[in-house]
Amino acid sequence: MVDEFYRQMDEWPEAAALRRLHPEDLAPSRDKLASFLSGWLGGPKLFSEKYGPIAIPSFHAQWPVDEALSEAWLGCMARAIGKQGYAPDFADYLLAQLRVPAQRIVQASRNRHGLT
């Protein structure tokens, strides 16, 4: 799913602004997202083992993340989830749950950058 997510970010025109916030080499980003999702979905807590405490909103607040960027991220994730063959109920649930940290990132960014 993570590989497909970043493929969507690279190829989907609506995600171009989001892609520009990432380094050219996406390998570290891929590893961080996969590690986060592992623990978040109930598997091994790989992110904290590799990178320390998880502070998703405060880390991402360094960039001016608005609703449009958040929706681009969620759009890439929705497209990636759609390619996994998950049961529709699980796919919908997963995307709804991912909306929570996405919205927290927007709020943290607003607080830091004074966005409205």
N, C-alpha and C positions, 0 to 999 in steps of 0.2 A: 504494500500500500504506500509506503514511504517513497519508493522509487517512482511509482506512478504519480504521486503528489508532486514531486519535483519535476517530473516530465511535463505535467500539466502547467506548472509554473513557467517552465521554459517555452512551451509551445502555445499556450492559450493567450491570445492578444489582450484579453481583459485583465491578465495578471502581469502585464509588462511593468507597471510601476512597482508592484510587489517584488518582482524579480530583481529590479535595480537595487533594492535594499540588501540583497544578498551578495556574498562574494562570488567571483566567477567559479571557483572550485566549491561545489556544493557538498563534497564528501563530509566535512565536519557538521554541516547542517543536517545532512541525512542521518548521521550517527546520533546526533542530539535528539532529533525528532523520533527516531526509532527507539532510542533508549527511554525517552519520556513515555511514549505510547506503551512500551512494555510494562512499566510500572503502573501507569494510569489505567490500563486494562486488566490489572490484577496479576500480571506476571512479575518476573524479577525486577527489582528496583534499580535497573541498570543506570539510569541517569544519575541518581545520587551516589551510586558506587563510583562512577567515572568522573562526575563533574561537581559533586557536592550538592548542597541543598537546592531545591527547585524554587526559583523565584521568577516565574514566567512573566507576570505583568511588569515588575520593576525592571527586569532585563530588557524587555522589548520597549519600554518607555523611552529609551535613548533615541528612538526614531519617532517622528510625528505620524503615528498610526491613527488614521481616521476611519470612519465607517466604510468608506470605499475600499481602503486597503484590507480591512477586516473581511468585507464581503468577498474580495478577490481571493483571500486566503481560504475562506470557507467554500468558495466556488471550486477552487483547486482540490480541496479535500472532498467535496461532494462528487466531483468527477472521478477522483481516485477511488473513493469508496464504491462508486457505481461500477467500477471495473473489477471488483473483487469477487463478485458472485455471492455476496452476503444475502441472507434473507432480508426482504424489504423492511420488516419491522426492526431488525437489528441495525440495518444501514441508517434508517431514520433516527433511531435512538442514538447511535454513535454521532451522527452529525449534530443532533440537538445538544448532546453533551459537550461536544467540541465548541459549540457556540459560546458556552460559558467562559472559558479562558480567553476566547477571542474578544469578547465584550470587555473583560477585565483589562486586557491589553489596551483597548481603545480608551477606557477610563483612565488608566495610569498615564497614558500618553497625553491625554487632555490635561490632566493635572500638571504634568511636567512642562508641556509646551503651550499651555493656555489655549488649546484648541476648543472650538465650540461645536 
